[in-house]
Amino acid sequence: MLETLVAVRILLGLIFLGGAVPKLLDLGRFHRVIRSYALLPAWAIKPATLALPIVELGLAVALLGGWGSTLAGASATGLLVVFAAVIAVNVVRRTAIDCGCGGWEGPTSVGWSLVARNLILASAAAAVAAHSPESMLTLLNRHVISVSDIVALALCAGLVLIAFTVAHRTMALLGASRTLAEMLESAARR
């Protein structure tokens, strides 16, 4: 059980790291994304643009290092639930905007799959908060996991991120193909 929680914590840390770095590297784009959600007052957009990736980076460091797992897990849970809610509001509004999730794959449209992904990750973060595993250094000193285990976990985390990306792209392609079919059907009726 402990190894599973460490793996989940590392996966969450990598996800937050993968979300924070691209945002920090292109704050202008992220500012436009936050503005497109149309949920914050104008004065709060600029501070949120800088604060959010810094919080994500802090969570990544805490989760990857195993420091304050209870607080980091609880904070990650709260942030992921907020992400899910904000995305859901814009899906209900039928707003076609970039989710701003970060990641290296570029712009990703909001959709129910992102809401589900964030709620699943929030559940995983809640498990980390509820069953705070020891720090990574303590586990390494006790030889509970080896360096090869960490490499394997990192590779698995990468594969999970790739799987999420492929699933999301597939959903987007299915939506685009439905739209194209509707357009062709409409054109054929004329």
GUZA-858065 format. One line per field, with one value per residue: residue number from 0; x, y, z of N, C-alpha, C in turn. Coordinates in steps of 0.05 Angstrom, whole numbers. Layout:
! residues N
pos	[NUM/...] $
nX	[X/...] $
nY	[Y/...] $
nZ	[Z/...] $
caX	[X/...] $
caY	[Y/...] $
caZ	[Z/...] $
cX	[X/...] $
cY	[Y/...] $
cZ	[Z/...] $
This chain:
! residues 190
pos	[0/1/2/3/4/5/6/7/8/9/10/11/12/13/14/15/16/17/18/19/20/21/22/23/24/25/26/27/28/29/30/31/32/33/34/35/36/37/38/39/40/41/42/43/44/45/46/47/48/49/50/51/52/53/54/55/56/57/58/59/60/61/62/63/64/65/66/67/68/69/70/71/72/73/74/75/76/77/78/79/80/81/82/83/84/85/86/87/88/89/90/91/92/93/94/95/96/97/98/99/100/101/102/103/104/105/106/107/108/109/110/111/112/113/114/115/116/117/118/119/120/121/122/123/124/125/126/127/128/129/130/131/132/133/134/135/136/137/138/139/140/141/142/143/144/145/146/147/148/149/150/151/152/153/154/155/156/157/158/159/160/161/162/163/164/165/166/167/168/169/170/171/172/173/174/175/176/177/178/179/180/181/182/183/184/185/186/187/188/189] $
nX	[16/39/78/46/19/63/77/31/34/82/67/26/57/90/52/33/81/90/47/57/107/104/66/93/133/107/75/43/8/-18/-43/-81/-111/-133/-164/-200/-234/-271/-287/-262/-254/-229/-185/-163/-141/-87/-55/-71/-52/3/6/-20/13/58/39/25/77/101/69/84/138/133/102/134/180/160/149/110/63/9/-13/2/-24/-78/-82/-72/-117/-159/-146/-150/-205/-226/-206/-235/-288/-287/-275/-321/-362/-351/-358/-412/-430/-418/-372/-319/-258/-187/-163/-119/-88/-34/19/53/31/4/-51/-113/-179/-234/-274/-318/-286/-240/-259/-273/-222/-195/-225/-215/-160/-162/-186/-144/-105/-131/-128/-73/-68/-99/-72/-17/43/111/170/206/262/267/243/279/325/310/308/261/241/276/325/316/263/241/254/223/172/170/171/123/88/97/76/22/8/15/-25/-71/-68/-73/-124/-155/-145/-168/-221/-230/-223/-265/-308/-298/-305/-359/-380/-363/-390/-443/-442/-433/-479/-518/-503/-514/-569/-585] $
nY	[-24/25/34/41/89/123/120/143/194/212/211/250/294/298/310/360/388/384/415/466/486/496/538/577/588/613/661/700/674/641/680/699/653/647/694/682/645/675/683/709/773/831/854/812/776/781/773/720/694/691/669/618/580/581/561/510/491/491/452/409/402/391/344/309/307/288/318/343/313/306/359/376/339/349/402/396/365/402/442/414/400/451/464/426/444/496/485/454/493/524/486/476/526/523/543/548/541/543/498/510/478/471/429/397/389/430/475/454/438/454/404/350/306/327/348/300/276/312/304/250/253/287/252/216/249/261/211/209/250/231/184/195/182/163/206/210/206/178/129/112/107/65/26/11/23/23/58/43/29/80/103/69/83/137/130/102/142/179/149/146/200/206/171/198/243/221/198/244/273/237/240/293/289/255/288/329/300/288/339/353/314/330/381/366/336/375/409/374/371/419] $
nZ	[0/16/-22/-67/-55/-54/-107/-130/-108/-132/-186/-185/-171/-216/-254/-236/-240/-296/-311/-289/-309/-367/-364/-335/-370/-411/-396/-418/-454/-417/-386/-423/-427/-375/-373/-414/-390/-363/-309/-267/-235/-271/-245/-217/-252/-270/-222/-212/-256/-247/-195/-196/-228/-196/-147/-165/-179/-129/-104/-135/-122/-67/-68/-99/-68/-21/23/74/60/74/77/25/-7/8/-9/-64/-76/-67/-105/-153/-153/-157/-208/-238/-229/-251/-305/-316/-312/-357/-397/-392/-406/-458/-480/-523/-507/-492/-445/-412/-384/-382/-394/-449/-497/-521/-536/-508/-513/-469/-436/-419/-409/-387/-340/-314/-312/-277/-230/-219/-210/-166/-129/-123/-101/-53/-29/-20/17/59/74/90/63/80/74/13/19/68/54/15/46/79/42/18/-31/-94/-134/-187/-183/-177/-226/-258/-239/-255/-311/-317/-300/-341/-384/-368/-372/-427/-444/-424/-456/-508/-504/-495/-543/-578/-563/-578/-634/-647/-634/-671/-718/-716/-719/-771/-800/-790/-815/-868/-878/-871/-914/-956/-955/-975] $
caX	[0/56/91/25/15/86/74/10/45/101/51/13/79/98/30/34/106/84/28/68/130/96/52/113/149/91/55/24/-12/-34/-60/-103/-128/-149/-184/-221/-253/-291/-297/-249/-255/-205/-162/-152/-130/-57/-43/-77/-34/29/3/-28/35/76/27/29/105/105/56/100/162/125/94/157/199/147/148/83/45/-19/-20/5/-46/-103/-81/-76/-145/-175/-140/-161/-234/-232/-202/-258/-312/-283/-279/-349/-377/-348/-370/-441/-434/-411/-350/-297/-234/-165/-165/-97/-78/-5/26/71/18/-8/-78/-132/-206/-247/-293/-325/-264/-222/-273/-270/-194/-188/-238/-200/-135/-169/-189/-118/-93/-144/-116/-46/-72/-110/-53/8/66/136/184/221/288/264/239/305/344/301/309/234/241/303/326/303/234/234/254/199/149/171/163/94/75/98/57/-5/4/11/-52/-91/-67/-85/-153/-167/-144/-187/-248/-232/-226/-292/-325/-294/-316/-388/-386/-359/-413/-467/-439/-437/-507/-532/-497/-527/-598/-590] $
caY	[0/48/38/52/117/138/122/163/220/219/216/276/313/301/324/388/399/387/437/491/495/510/563/597/595/630/673/715/655/633/703/699/630/654/714/669/631/695/678/726/802/839/860/787/758/782/759/692/684/685/653/591/562/580/542/483/484/485/426/389/398/378/317/293/304/275/336/353/299/311/386/377/323/364/426/386/357/426/455/397/403/478/462/412/462/518/473/447/517/532/465/481/551/516/561/534/554/526/492/522/457/468/406/403/383/454/481/432/449/444/384/333/288/342/348/273/272/327/292/226/261/297/229/205/268/257/187/216/267/214/163/208/164/175/221/194/200/157/104/104/98/39/8/1/24/28/79/31/32/108/106/55/100/160/121/97/168/189/134/155/226/202/159/219/261/206/196/271/278/219/252/317/280/245/312/343/284/291/366/351/298/347/401/353/329/400/417/356/377/444] $
caZ	[0/18/-49/-85/-48/-63/-137/-136/-101/-153/-210/-181/-171/-244/-268/-228/-252/-324/-315/-281/-324/-391/-357/-327/-394/-429/-379/-435/-463/-394/-379/-441/-420/-351/-381/-430/-373/-355/-282/-248/-242/-286/-228/-206/-273/-271/-199/-214/-277/-235/-171/-201/-234/-173/-129/-177/-176/-100/-99/-149/-106/-42/-74/-109/-46/1/46/80/42/81/68/-4/-18/12/-27/-91/-79/-70/-130/-175/-152/-168/-237/-249/-228/-270/-331/-319/-317/-385/-414/-391/-422/-486/-487/-535/-499/-484/-416/-398/-366/-384/-411/-471/-522/-532/-528/-505/-509/-445/-442/-396/-403/-369/-313/-303/-306/-253/-207/-213/-198/-139/-111/-117/-83/-27/-17/-10/41/81/82/85/63/89/54/-6/30/88/40/2/68/88/19/11/-60/-104/-155/-210/-178/-182/-255/-269/-232/-273/-337/-316/-299/-368/-400/-360/-384/-456/-447/-421/-480/-531/-499/-499/-571/-591/-558/-595/-661/-649/-635/-697/-740/-714/-730/-800/-811/-789/-836/-894/-879/-876/-941/-975/-955/-989] $
cX	[17/69/70/21/39/85/53/20/65/87/38/34/88/77/30/59/102/64/40/89/121/81/72/130/134/68/35/2/-30/-52/-85/-123/-146/-171/-207/-242/-276/-303/-285/-253/-229/-181/-149/-138/-99/-45/-48/-58/-7/26/-3/-4/55/65/30/57/111/93/73/125/155/118/117/177/187/146/120/62/16/-28/-19/-18/-73/-104/-85/-105/-163/-171/-152/-192/-242/-228/-226/-283/-310/-286/-308/-367/-375/-358/-400/-448/-430/-390/-327/-271/-212/-167/-142/-84/-47/1/40/56/4/-36/-96/-159/-218/-268/-298/-302/-244/-233/-268/-241/-186/-201/-224/-174/-140/-173/-162/-103/-105/-133/-89/-49/-81/-90/-25/32/91/149/200/249/287/260/264/324/336/301/282/231/269/302/313/273/225/234/230/174/147/162/133/78/74/78/28/-11/-1/-17/-74/-92/-80/-115/-167/-167/-164/-215/-251/-236/-254/-312/-323/-307/-347/-396/-384/-382/-438/-466/-444/-466/-524/-528/-512/-557/-604/-591] $
cY	[25/54/50/81/134/141/143/191/230/226/244/298/319/316/353/402/404/408/464/502/509/537/584/605/612/642/690/698/647/655/704/676/637/674/702/654/650/690/697/756/810/843/835/769/758/768/728/679/676/666/624/573/560/560/513/474/476/458/404/382/383/349/299/288/290/292/346/340/304/338/388/362/337/388/418/378/382/440/440/399/430/477/448/429/484/508/466/471/525/511/470/506/546/535/544/549/534/522/506/503/456/446/415/399/407/457/456/444/437/424/367/314/301/344/322/268/287/315/265/233/273/274/217/223/266/232/193/232/250/194/173/189/179/190/201/187/178/130/94/94/71/18/-4/2/31/50/68/33/61/114/93/72/124/153/115/123/181/175/141/182/224/190/180/237/247/204/223/278/262/231/277/310/270/268/327/327/286/318/366/336/315/369/389/345/353/411/400/361/402/438] $
cZ	[0/-9/-69/-80/-56/-93/-144/-130/-122/-179/-208/-183/-200/-260/-262/-240/-282/-331/-309/-300/-350/-386/-350/-351/-413/-413/-395/-444/-440/-384/-397/-435/-396/-357/-397/-414/-363/-328/-261/-255/-255/-269/-217/-226/-272/-247/-201/-235/-265/-211/-177/-208/-212/-152/-139/-175/-148/-93/-111/-132/-80/-47/-82/-86/-22/26/50/63/48/71/37/-18/-16/-6/-56/-96/-84/-96/-154/-176/-164/-198/-250/-250/-249/-299/-336/-325/-346/-405/-415/-408/-452/-497/-498/-529/-492/-454/-400/-379/-365/-402/-436/-498/-534/-523/-528/-498/-483/-454/-417/-389/-384/-341/-299/-295/-280/-228/-199/-200/-170/-120/-104/-98/-55/-13/-6/16/64/91/77/86/73/67/37/5/51/75/27/23/78/66/12/-19/-70/-125/-181/-207/-184/-212/-267/-263/-250/-301/-338/-315/-327/-387/-393/-373/-414/-461/-444/-446/-504/-528/-504/-529/-587/-588/-575/-624/-666/-651/-661/-720/-740/-726/-760/-813/-811/-811/-863/-899/-885/-904/-962/-976/-971/-1018] $
